[in-house]
Amino acid sequence: MQSGHPISSRQVAIRQRAQRTIALFEAFKGLAALAASIGLLGLLHHDLRQIVIDLIGHFGLDPGGRYPHTLLHYADVLQDTSVRLLVSLAGAYVAVRLIEAYGLWHDRVWGEWLGALSGAIYIPFEVRHLVHSPSVFSALVVLANVLIVLFLASQLWRRRRGGLARA
């Protein structure tokens, strides 16, 4: 109960459904990062720049265009990056996402804290990207992340005020 405002079972069900949706999204991000990492590791012993050039040619793109140029840049960066560093960073990202998903799915306070903090870290970078490269997709990413952080922060606030019993 929260200062005279009882939380209905319907509100609890909606809150739990929203939190589990966020948990599934975070698990999906973690598994997608794992799959991408495995795929990138498979490419590290190949000439990544040549693979990207071949793909650009296959799709008939202008190599001097914005996106092909960006792909070529990141192919060079990836080619010059330490495999150990890449594996460590990817492993940490995957672990954080899956631990967060577990905590949110099981309605753990630490899961809400981890979700709110890890989501909030990205907001300034996402806003900067939106300002420099505005697009509908970038705006949706910022909006979704802000809504997730606000939802998790409100859950923490309710818990603090005693209005949210642990599931």
C-alpha positions as a printed Julia matrix, in Angstrom:
167×3 Matrix{Float64}:
  0.0     0.0     0.0
  1.15    3.47   -0.78
 -0.09    6.21    1.53
 -3.76    5.31    1.12
 -3.53    4.4    -2.58
 -3.77    0.62   -2.9
 -2.24   -0.97   -5.98
 -4.82   -3.09   -7.74
 -4.02   -6.57   -8.99
 -4.59   -5.25  -12.52
 -1.93   -2.56  -12.0
  0.47   -5.18  -10.64
 -0.18   -7.4   -13.67
  0.41   -4.51  -16.1
  3.59   -3.52  -14.26
  4.85   -7.09  -14.3
  4.03   -7.5   -18.0
  5.89   -4.27  -18.81
  8.88   -5.31  -16.72
  9.0    -8.76  -18.33
  8.78   -7.18  -21.78
 11.81   -5.07  -20.89
 13.55   -8.22  -19.59
 12.9   -10.02  -22.89
 14.19   -7.0   -24.83
 17.38   -6.93  -22.75
 17.87  -10.68  -23.18
 17.37  -10.28  -26.93
 20.02   -7.51  -27.0
 22.42   -9.74  -25.08
 21.87  -12.74  -27.35
 22.1   -10.56  -30.49
 25.41   -9.16  -29.22
 26.63  -12.7   -28.56
 25.68  -13.8   -32.08
 27.3   -10.71  -33.62
 30.45  -11.27  -31.56
 30.72  -14.86  -32.71
 30.22  -13.73  -36.29
 32.86  -11.02  -35.99
 35.35  -13.42  -34.44
 34.87  -15.67  -37.46
 35.79  -12.75  -39.74
 38.89  -11.62  -37.86
 41.24  -13.98  -39.7
 40.03  -12.74  -43.08
 40.65   -9.52  -44.97
 37.64   -7.7   -43.54
 38.17   -4.63  -45.71
 38.06   -6.76  -48.87
 34.87   -8.5   -47.67
 33.22   -5.1   -47.13
 34.4    -3.86  -50.55
 32.97   -7.01  -52.16
 29.64   -6.48  -50.36
 29.52   -2.82  -51.42
 30.15   -3.87  -55.02
 27.62   -6.7   -54.82
 24.88   -4.29  -53.76
 25.96   -1.68  -56.3
 26.65    0.99  -53.68
 28.92    3.97  -54.16
 32.11    3.24  -52.14
 32.43    6.98  -51.47
 28.88    7.2   -50.1
 28.2     7.86  -46.44
 27.23    4.34  -45.32
 29.76    2.38  -47.4
 32.46    4.77  -46.19
 31.35    4.18  -42.59
 31.4     0.4   -43.12
 34.91    0.61  -44.56
 36.03    2.74  -41.61
 34.71    0.24  -39.06
 36.19   -2.68  -41.03
 39.59   -1.0   -40.65
 39.0    -0.29  -36.96
 37.92   -3.88  -36.32
 40.86   -5.26  -38.27
 43.27   -3.24  -36.09
 41.58   -4.04  -32.77
 42.9    -6.61  -30.33
 40.85   -9.82  -30.38
 41.26  -10.13  -26.62
 39.84   -6.63  -26.11
 36.89   -7.33  -28.42
 36.07  -10.61  -26.7
 36.33   -9.0   -23.26
 34.08   -6.06  -24.16
 31.53   -8.24  -25.92
 31.52  -10.73  -23.06
 30.97   -7.99  -20.49
 28.13   -6.47  -22.54
 26.43   -9.85  -23.01
 26.8   -10.7   -19.31
 25.34   -7.36  -18.17
 22.36   -7.66  -20.54
 21.55  -11.25  -19.5
 22.02  -10.56  -15.77
 19.78   -7.5   -16.12
 17.16   -9.56  -17.96
 17.21  -12.2   -15.21
 16.84   -9.56  -12.48
 13.96   -7.83  -14.26
 12.16  -11.08  -15.08
 12.35  -12.18  -11.45
 11.35   -8.71  -10.13
 14.59   -8.07   -8.3
 15.37   -4.58   -7.05
 18.97   -4.91   -8.25
 17.65   -5.77  -11.73
 15.68   -2.52  -11.79
 18.73   -0.58  -10.62
 20.95   -2.23  -13.21
 18.38   -1.61  -15.95
 17.81    2.03  -15.03
 21.52    2.82  -14.7
 22.7     0.92  -17.77
 19.91    2.45  -19.85
 20.59    5.96  -18.56
 24.27    5.7   -19.52
 23.32    5.48  -23.2
 20.87    8.41  -23.3
 23.44   11.22  -23.74
 25.13    9.31  -26.59
 21.8     8.53  -28.24
 20.69   12.17  -27.99
 24.01   13.32  -29.45
 23.58   10.87  -32.32
 20.0    12.08  -32.86
 21.13   15.73  -32.97
 24.0    15.02  -35.41
 22.18   12.43  -37.56
 18.44   12.95  -37.12
 16.21   10.09  -38.22
 12.97    8.51  -37.16
 14.85    5.42  -36.03
 17.24    7.45  -33.84
 14.29    9.31  -32.31
 12.52    6.01  -31.57
 15.65    4.59  -29.94
 15.98    7.65  -27.67
 12.27    7.6   -26.84
 12.23    3.87  -26.05
 15.31    4.12  -23.86
 13.98    7.15  -21.97
 10.64    5.38  -21.39
 12.39    2.25  -20.11
 14.59    4.26  -17.75
 11.58    6.26  -16.5
  9.54    3.1   -15.96
 12.33    1.4   -13.99
 13.02    4.56  -11.99
  9.32    4.79  -11.12
  9.4     1.17   -9.97
 12.33    1.94   -7.71
 10.58    5.05   -6.4
  7.44    3.03   -5.59
  9.48    0.37   -3.83
 11.24    3.03   -1.79
  7.91    4.52   -0.76
  6.65    1.07    0.17
  4.05    0.86   -2.56
  5.38   -2.11   -4.46
  5.45   -5.5    -2.85
  7.99   -7.93   -4.19
  6.46  -10.49   -6.55
